[in-house]
Amino acid sequence: MTQAPTPTADTVRRLVRSLIKDGADTAGPDVRPVTRGGEHSTWWVGTRHVLRLAPDREAAARQRRELRLRDLIRPHLPVAVPTSVAHGEWAPGLTYTLDTKMPGGSGEDHDVSAVGEADLAGLLTGLREVPARQAESLGLPRTAPRSLEALRRAAGHAAERLARADEFDPARLQQLTSPAAVQLAAQPGTAVLVHHGLTGEHLVVSADGRVRGVLDWTGAAVGDPAEDIAGLALAVGSPAAVRAATLAGYGARPCLRGLWLARCDTVLRLAEHLDGRDPGPLPLLRTRLRRAWEAILLERVTELRDEETSDAGDAL
């Protein structure tokens, strides 16, 4: 099997010079990797563009699909999605897209305001309105809902590991009982288009706390809407995520399901990091665990006008 080439600064400069004519500046705009260390696949290009390079053929297939998906979802969403000014192959079979940089900062660095929560509600509403069959016709996969009961059991073992490291009190997981996890199973016929990565790094937030855009749609799928609620819990905290989902019209069951998916995930991720199996930055993993475990007023959730979900709220 042929080893995929590793993109370097010289590779990026040559590609950018062929795409952007910068007047008399034959060197072209400055390029720099978005993240430090490792093999770089995303680069800032000057101050107005970002270049994303697919590192392998599987990623290239996802990127081609993402370009088609952007056009489908753009009319349905109240927030921006990236716009490509050029795309093609940077190496045989490996794609790139040169996108216009969105104004704003990362959701990891900027707090989302109350109006920003309304933006997130509009995002969730818009995703639900995208025709699922049309999305699947672009090649998006349909993913099965995860078992919250299986996730609860795994998180229980991970919580004991965190307790030994003085990182987490495993008694907090007892709030999610086995019967409650079963009651919070995803319901048939509820699959929608999901981003599957609505964490802070993929949210573009302005200085006033508005959510202006959402990045990286390569992991999008037709599946469980609670996964995006879970992502928002990691990005903005559980109370804000539940408020946004409620504004979007979701009832108690998907809100609580998303909350507990996020909580179990953060416990597992932090334990995996301590065991050397997760390369994520430790401060970020701790921050996401803290956000996911922020308390919410569960009694308010059970008051939602959703007869089918009230029992799920009462179980917690």
C-alpha positions as CSV (number, residue, x, y, z in Angstrom):
1,M,0.0,0.0,0.0
2,T,1.4,3.4,-1.0
3,Q,2.2,5.7,1.9
4,A,0.2,8.9,1.8
5,P,2.4,12.0,1.5
6,T,2.8,14.3,4.4
7,P,1.8,17.9,3.7
8,T,4.5,20.4,4.5
9,A,4.7,24.2,4.5
10,D,6.3,24.1,1.1
11,T,3.5,21.8,-0.3
12,V,1.0,24.3,1.0
13,R,2.8,27.4,-0.3
14,R,3.0,25.9,-3.8
15,L,-0.6,24.9,-3.8
16,V,-1.7,28.3,-2.5
17,R,0.4,30.2,-5.0
18,S,-1.5,28.3,-7.8
19,L,-4.8,29.3,-6.3
20,I,-4.4,32.8,-5.0
21,K,-2.8,35.5,-7.2
22,D,-1.6,38.1,-4.7
23,G,-0.6,41.0,-6.9
24,A,3.2,41.5,-7.0
25,D,3.8,39.3,-4.1
26,T,5.2,36.2,-5.8
27,A,5.7,34.4,-2.5
28,G,2.0,34.4,-1.9
29,P,0.2,34.9,1.4
30,D,1.6,33.5,4.7
31,V,0.7,30.0,5.6
32,R,0.8,28.4,9.1
33,P,-0.8,25.3,10.6
34,V,-3.9,25.8,12.6
35,T,-2.7,23.4,15.4
36,R,0.8,22.8,16.8
37,G,2.6,19.5,16.6
38,G,1.8,16.3,14.6
39,E,0.9,16.1,10.9
40,H,-0.9,19.2,9.8
41,S,-4.0,19.0,7.6
42,T,-5.5,22.4,8.3
43,W,-3.7,25.7,7.5
44,W,-4.4,29.3,7.8
45,V,-3.7,31.1,4.5
46,G,-3.2,34.8,5.1
47,T,-5.9,36.4,7.1
48,R,-8.9,35.5,4.9
49,H,-8.7,31.8,4.1
50,V,-8.2,28.4,5.6
51,L,-6.9,25.3,3.6
52,R,-8.0,21.8,4.6
53,L,-6.0,18.9,3.2
54,A,-7.4,15.4,3.3
55,P,-4.6,13.1,4.7
56,D,-5.9,9.9,3.2
57,R,-8.5,8.6,0.7
58,E,-11.2,8.0,3.4
59,A,-10.9,11.6,4.5
60,A,-11.0,12.7,0.8
61,A,-14.3,10.9,0.3
62,R,-15.7,12.6,3.4
63,Q,-14.5,16.0,2.2
64,R,-16.1,15.5,-1.3
65,R,-19.3,14.6,0.5
66,E,-19.0,17.6,2.8
67,L,-18.8,20.0,-0.2
68,R,-22.1,18.7,-1.5
69,L,-23.7,18.7,1.9
70,R,-22.9,22.3,2.5
71,D,-25.0,23.4,-0.5
72,L,-27.9,21.3,0.7
73,I,-28.0,22.6,4.3
74,R,-27.1,26.2,3.7
75,P,-30.7,27.4,3.0
76,H,-32.0,25.6,6.1
77,L,-29.6,27.0,8.7
78,P,-29.6,30.4,10.4
79,V,-25.8,30.3,10.9
80,A,-23.1,30.2,8.2
81,V,-21.4,27.1,6.9
82,P,-18.0,27.3,5.2
83,T,-17.8,28.5,1.6
84,S,-15.2,27.0,-0.7
85,V,-13.4,29.3,-3.1
86,A,-11.4,26.4,-4.6
87,H,-11.2,22.7,-4.3
88,G,-9.4,19.8,-6.0
89,E,-6.6,17.4,-5.3
90,W,-3.3,18.3,-3.6
91,A,-1.9,14.8,-4.3
92,P,-3.2,11.9,-6.3
93,G,-6.6,10.9,-4.8
94,L,-6.2,13.3,-1.9
95,T,-8.5,16.4,-1.9
96,Y,-8.3,19.9,-0.6
97,T,-10.7,22.7,-0.1
98,L,-9.7,26.4,0.3
99,D,-12.5,28.1,2.4
100,T,-13.2,31.7,3.3
101,K,-12.4,32.3,6.9
102,M,-15.5,33.1,9.0
103,P,-15.3,36.2,11.2
104,G,-15.4,35.3,14.9
105,G,-13.5,33.1,17.3
106,S,-13.7,29.5,18.6
107,G,-16.5,28.5,20.8
108,E,-13.8,27.2,23.2
109,D,-12.6,30.8,23.7
110,H,-15.8,32.8,23.6
111,D,-18.9,32.4,25.8
112,V,-22.3,32.0,24.0
113,S,-24.9,34.6,25.1
114,A,-28.6,34.1,25.5
115,V,-29.1,35.3,22.0
116,G,-26.4,32.8,20.9
117,E,-28.4,30.1,22.5
118,A,-31.3,31.1,20.2
119,D,-28.8,30.7,17.3
120,L,-28.1,27.2,18.5
121,A,-31.8,26.5,18.7
122,G,-32.2,27.7,15.1
123,L,-29.3,25.4,14.1
124,L,-30.9,22.3,15.7
125,T,-34.3,23.3,14.1
126,G,-32.7,23.7,10.7
127,L,-30.9,20.4,10.9
128,R,-34.2,18.6,11.6
129,E,-35.7,20.3,8.6
130,V,-33.1,19.0,6.1
131,P,-34.7,16.1,4.2
132,A,-33.0,13.0,5.5
133,R,-33.4,11.1,2.2
134,Q,-31.8,13.9,0.3
135,A,-28.8,13.9,2.7
136,E,-28.4,10.2,2.3
137,S,-28.5,10.5,-1.5
138,L,-25.3,12.5,-1.1
139,G,-23.7,9.5,0.5
140,L,-24.2,10.4,4.2
141,P,-24.3,7.3,6.4
142,R,-27.3,6.5,8.6
143,T,-25.9,5.7,12.1
144,A,-27.7,3.6,14.7
145,P,-28.3,5.2,18.2
146,R,-25.8,4.3,20.9
147,S,-26.9,2.2,23.8
148,L,-27.0,4.5,26.8
149,E,-27.2,1.5,29.2
150,A,-23.9,0.1,27.7
151,L,-22.4,3.6,27.9
152,R,-23.5,3.9,31.5
153,R,-21.8,0.7,32.5
154,A,-18.6,1.6,30.7
155,A,-18.6,5.0,32.4
156,G,-19.1,3.4,35.7
157,H,-15.8,1.5,35.4
158,A,-14.1,4.7,34.1
159,A,-15.4,6.7,37.0
160,E,-13.6,4.3,39.4
161,R,-10.4,5.0,37.6
162,L,-11.0,8.7,37.9
163,A,-11.8,8.4,41.6
164,R,-8.4,6.8,42.2
165,A,-6.8,9.8,40.5
166,D,-9.0,12.2,42.5
167,E,-10.6,13.5,39.3
168,F,-14.2,12.6,39.7
169,D,-16.7,11.3,42.3
170,P,-18.3,8.1,40.9
171,A,-21.3,8.6,43.1
172,R,-22.5,11.3,40.6
173,L,-23.1,8.6,38.0
174,Q,-25.7,7.0,40.3
175,Q,-28.1,9.6,39.2
176,L,-28.4,7.6,36.0
177,T,-30.0,4.4,37.0
178,S,-30.3,1.4,34.7
179,P,-34.1,1.7,34.3
180,A,-33.6,5.4,33.4
181,A,-31.0,4.6,30.8
182,V,-33.4,2.1,29.2
183,Q,-36.2,4.7,29.3
184,L,-33.9,7.2,27.6
185,A,-33.3,5.0,24.6
186,A,-33.6,6.7,21.3
187,Q,-37.2,6.4,19.9
188,P,-37.9,4.9,16.4
189,G,-38.4,7.3,13.6
190,T,-36.6,10.2,15.2
191,A,-33.4,10.2,13.0
192,V,-32.4,13.6,11.6
193,L,-29.4,15.1,10.0
194,V,-26.8,15.5,12.8
195,H,-23.4,17.3,12.7
196,H,-21.9,14.8,15.1
197,G,-19.3,17.2,16.4
198,L,-21.0,20.4,17.8
199,T,-18.2,21.0,20.2
200,G,-16.7,24.4,20.9
201,E,-13.9,24.1,18.4
202,H,-16.5,23.8,15.5
203,L,-18.6,26.7,16.6
204,V,-17.7,30.2,15.4
205,V,-18.7,32.7,18.0
206,S,-18.6,36.5,17.8
207,A,-17.4,38.9,20.5
208,D,-21.1,39.5,21.5
209,G,-21.7,35.8,22.1
210,R,-23.7,35.1,18.9
211,V,-23.1,31.9,17.1
212,R,-22.1,32.9,13.6
213,G,-21.1,29.6,11.9
214,V,-20.4,25.9,12.2
215,L,-17.3,24.3,10.9
216,D,-16.3,20.8,9.7
217,W,-19.3,18.8,8.4
218,T,-17.2,15.8,7.5
219,G,-18.7,13.7,10.3
220,A,-22.3,14.5,9.5
221,A,-24.8,11.6,9.4
222,V,-28.4,10.8,9.6
223,G,-29.0,9.6,13.1
224,D,-29.8,10.4,16.7
225,P,-30.5,14.1,17.4
226,A,-29.4,13.6,21.0
227,E,-25.8,13.4,19.7
228,D,-25.8,17.1,18.8
229,I,-27.4,18.0,22.1
230,A,-24.6,16.1,23.7
231,G,-22.0,18.0,21.6
232,L,-23.5,21.3,22.7
233,A,-23.3,20.2,26.4
234,L,-19.6,19.9,25.9
235,A,-19.4,23.3,24.1
236,V,-21.6,25.5,26.2
237,G,-22.6,23.5,29.2
238,S,-25.6,21.3,30.0
239,P,-28.0,24.1,31.0
240,A,-27.5,26.1,27.9
241,A,-27.6,23.0,25.7
242,V,-30.9,21.9,27.2
243,R,-32.3,25.4,26.8
244,A,-31.3,25.5,23.1
245,A,-32.7,22.1,22.4
246,T,-36.0,23.0,24.2
247,L,-36.3,26.2,22.1
248,A,-35.8,24.0,19.1
249,G,-38.8,21.9,20.1
250,Y,-37.1,18.9,21.5
251,G,-38.9,17.2,24.5
252,A,-37.5,15.8,27.7
253,R,-36.3,12.5,26.3
254,P,-33.8,13.7,23.7
255,C,-32.7,16.5,26.0
256,L,-31.9,14.1,28.9
257,R,-30.5,11.5,26.6
258,G,-28.1,14.1,25.1
259,L,-27.1,15.2,28.6
260,W,-26.2,11.7,29.7
261,L,-24.5,10.8,26.5
262,A,-22.2,13.8,27.1
263,R,-21.7,13.1,30.8
264,C,-20.7,9.4,30.2
265,D,-18.5,10.4,27.2
266,T,-16.5,12.9,29.2
267,V,-15.9,10.4,32.0
268,L,-14.7,7.8,29.5
269,R,-12.5,10.3,27.6
270,L,-10.8,11.6,30.7
271,A,-10.1,8.1,32.0
272,E,-8.7,7.1,28.6
273,H,-6.4,10.1,28.7
274,L,-5.1,9.1,32.1
275,D,-4.4,5.6,30.7
276,G,-2.5,7.1,27.7
277,R,-5.2,6.1,25.2
278,D,-6.6,9.6,24.4
279,P,-4.3,12.3,23.0
280,G,-6.8,15.2,23.8
281,P,-5.4,18.1,25.8
282,L,-6.0,17.4,29.5
283,P,-7.3,20.9,30.4
284,L,-9.8,20.7,27.5
285,L,-11.0,17.2,28.7
286,R,-11.4,18.5,32.2
287,T,-13.3,21.6,31.0
288,R,-15.7,19.5,28.9
289,L,-16.3,17.2,31.9
290,R,-17.1,20.2,34.0
291,R,-19.5,21.6,31.4
292,A,-21.3,18.3,30.9
293,W,-21.8,17.8,34.6
294,E,-23.2,21.3,35.2
295,A,-26.5,20.8,37.1
296,I,-29.8,21.4,35.3
297,L,-33.3,21.9,36.8
298,L,-34.6,18.5,35.9
299,E,-38.0,19.3,37.3
300,R,-38.4,21.9,34.6
301,V,-37.6,19.4,31.9
302,T,-40.4,17.2,33.2
303,E,-42.8,20.0,32.9
304,L,-42.4,20.2,29.1
305,R,-45.6,19.4,27.2
306,D,-44.5,16.1,25.9
307,E,-46.5,13.3,27.4
308,E,-44.4,10.6,25.8
309,T,-41.2,11.8,27.6
310,S,-42.5,12.8,31.0
311,D,-41.7,9.4,32.5
312,A,-38.1,9.6,31.3
313,G,-37.6,12.9,33.2
314,D,-39.3,11.5,36.3
315,A,-36.9,8.5,36.3
316,L,-34.1,10.9,36.9
